[in-house]
Amino acid sequence: MADPAIELIGIDKRFGAVHANKDIHLTVEKGTIHGIVGENGAGKSTLMSILYGFYQADGGEIRVGGKRVEITDPNAAIAAGIGMVHQHFMLVHNMSVVENVMLGAEQSPLLNAGIGKVRRELKRLEDEHGLEVDPDALIEDLPVGLQQRVEILKALYRGADILILDEPTGVLTPAEAGHLFEVLMQLRDEGKTIVLITHKLREIMAVTDAVSVMRRGEIVATRRTAETTVGELAELMVGRRVLLQVDKEAAAPGAVTLSVKDLTVEDIRGYRAVDAVSLDVRAGEIVGIAGVAGNGQSELLEALSGLRTATAGTMRLAGRDFDLTAESDPAALRRLGLAHVPEDRHHMGLVLPFEENENGVLGYQREARYSRGPLLDRDAMRRDAQAKIADYDIRPPDCRLKTANFSGGNQQKIVLAREMERDPDILLIGQPTRGVDVGAIEFIHRRIVAMRDAGKAILLVSVELDEIRALSDRILVMFAGRIVGERPPTASEAELGLLMAGIEDREAAE
């Protein structure tokens, strides 16, 4: 038998008191697609960072093709034939495809001579692997799917026989994700080895040959994909049975609680990020906004929550009309019953160096219950935080811990607890389960549905189409800043995918 592509033998890694990887043994066979799944904090990213040279293990060894290798940095990983396609692409947007591919691997002090070599090699790789892309196109002009293709070409150009992909479909339409999987299977059939990190178990089942499950820093199981199920993988990840479908009754919508008319938002370049959007959300319903990231969803939520001034448009909330072109006061909107869970918890939802209890009151710190005269009542904040920790199963249950030391899923629960426990009439929620493991996803979905059933109006933005279809009572699709269609949650993935790609109702019918 041929030697495995990768063998990780006794890999161990600590960060202070945190034992991130515990005596990991993992074998990845050559010419296969091997999935790695696990909850947030399970150690997946740490393990792949060791394999790619971002971290060095405290113990253990790495073998590539049967030979022991020392991977001290990414250059050593590349020399060993390992490439990595990061979740957030490492591309220079105002440079061309060919310039990005050669960046860091110029091979000649004369750039023109180097570009000529890169063009020839790029053409060979494109033809060989079916990865066509215009070499002279600027990255900023390419759709996300083609940008990802450039990342794959970069790795192949550097001689990668092993490709690590970290959450590769998070920013892709269903059609783009499908094409990516076709590319990965073709690369596998040509002898390349793929390691796929994803929290989407359906993707694991669709494209991998084998899958390893990590829990609390250990490999707890490796399965042939054909011999396992989504349910078994979810249970192995969490250590208990997990409800994979959102269990909810039909909605009973009431009166319109939030009404938006002709909202237009321009970005700093004067580009219309939101283009004359109108929508209504009723009490007791979840309206989902579907779309590929970057099509105006973020700006929409920011304008409605008072964080961004609009170019045009009005909003009616709690019986009052708001001119969204005027300077808004997010605190005033909160007092009127609007809560906001931002898409980016790190930059807009939390102050990571703060303690958990301090983040638990951000935006609400002036309320009387947290005050003792002119000062904050720290004891009241901590009592409140411990109650939320218990209700939302936030781990570890320590309100004095720095927020940076919680996993992504638990950080998200901190934000959700802060906003939901105010009993708002309207909840704006962006990417509720981004970077969140399957157990926490189940919990968050239940909480969102419970708010709907309590008569709250919920506007939900997510790039996860499965999540939009599972939670929403109505789905609006955004493309290039506009609402291009409305569909029921029973709409097919293909139908929604066409709208997400900008093919509007009238065009799809032709």
Secondary structure, 3 states (H helix, E strand, C coil): CCCCCEEEEEEEEEECCEEEEEEEEEEECCCCEEEEEECCCCCHHHHHHHHCCCCCCCEEEEEECCEEECCCCHHHHHHCCEEEECCCCCCCCCCEHHHHHHCCCCCCCCHHHHHHHHHHHHHHHHHHHCCCCCCCCEHHHCCHHHHHHHHHHHHHHCCCCEEEEECCCCCCCHHHHHHHHHHHHHHHHCCCEEEEECCCHHHHHHHCCEEEEEECCEEEEEEEHHHCCHHHHHHHHHCCCCCCCCCCCCCCCCCEEEEEEEEEEECCCCCEEEEEEEEEEECCEEEEEECCCCCCHHHHHHHHCCCCCCCEEEEEECCEEEECCCCCCHHHHHHCCEEEECCCHHHHHCCCCCEHHHHCCCCCCCCHHHEECCEECHHHHHHHHHHHHHHCCCCCCCCCCEHHHCCHHHHHHHHHHHHHCCCCCEEEEECCCCCCCHHHHHHHHHHHHHHHHCCCEEEEECCCHHHHHHHCCEEEEEECCEEEEEECCCCCHHHHHHHHCCCCHHHHHC
